[in-house]
Amino acid sequence: MNRYLTKAFSMLALLAAVAPQMAFAAEGEVAHGGGIFAIGAGVAIGLAALGGTLGQGKAISSALDSIGRNPAAQGKLFIPMLIGLAFVESLVIIAFVIAFQLVGKA
């Protein structure tokens, strides 16, 4: 997991280094903030997808580990696991909607 965090932070540092040049490249857009909203939308959906993926992976891993240790608990773990996955996915969908609203302001 440490390797994934290192990659995520390096991508975030790259975006922080490139974002000012991208914002100042468009002459007419900078005054209205169009480029900043587009960058914000991209970062928002990227971080939401990353967090949702890590959360869902952890939830499924824990559920399968529990079922592997106690196979009789499969019936008691399946429905709560699906509900938890739906909650995590709903947060990613909400971030997707917010990102589209940010792009609409651009």
N, C-alpha and C positions, 0 to 999 in steps of 0.2 A: 504494500500500500504506500510505502514511503516513496517508491519510484514514481507512482502516479501523482502524488502531491508535488514532487519535484518538477514533473513535466507540466502540471497545471500552473504552477507559479512561474515557470519559465515562459509559458505562453502568455500569461498575464503581463509579465515584464516586457515581452516583445510588443504586445498591444499598447502598453503605456508608452513605449518608446516611439511607436509608429503613429499613434492617434493624433498628436499635434500636427505632424506633417500632413496627414490626410485632411484635417480640419482646415488648415490654411491653404491647401491646394486649390480649393474651390473659392473663387473670388466672391460671387454673389450669395453663396449659401452660408457663409460664415456670419453675416450680419443677422440672419434669421435663425441661426442655430440648426439648420437642416442636417449638416454633417454630424453634429454632436448627438442628435436624436437617433440617427441611423447607427452610429457606433454604440450608443447606449442600448438600443434594441438588440444589436448583435451580441453584446456582452451579456445582456439579461438572459436571452434564450440559451446562450452557451453555458452560462453558469447554472441555469435551471436544469438543463439537460444533464450536465455533469453531476450535479447534486442528486437529481432523481435517479440516475443510473447507479451511482454509488449506494444510495439508500435502498433501491430495489435489490441490488446484488447482495447487500448485507442481510436484508430480510429473508430472501430466498435461501441464502447460505445457512442462516441460523435455523430456519424451519427444516431444511433438509438434514442438517446435523442432528436436530432433535428427533426427527423421524428415524434417522439411522441408529440412534441410541435406544429409542423406544418405539418400535414399529406400531405398537398398539395405539399410540397417540396421534396417528395420522388423521383420524376423523376429527379430533379436537383441534388440530392445528391448521387444517386446510382452509376453512372458512375465515378465521381471523387473519390468516396470511393474505388471502385474496382481498379482504377489506383494507388491510394496511397497504397493499400494493395499489389499490384504487385511490387511496388518499394521497399517496406519493405522486401518482400519475396526475391526479387532479391539480396538484400544485404546479407541475410542469406545464399543464395546459393553461392554467391561469397566467403563468409567466409568458407563454406564447401569445395569449390575447393582449397582454400589456405591451409586449414587444410590437405587435401590429398597430396598437394605438399610438405608440411612440413614432413608428414609421409614418403613420397618417398625419402626424403633426409636422413632419419634415417638409 
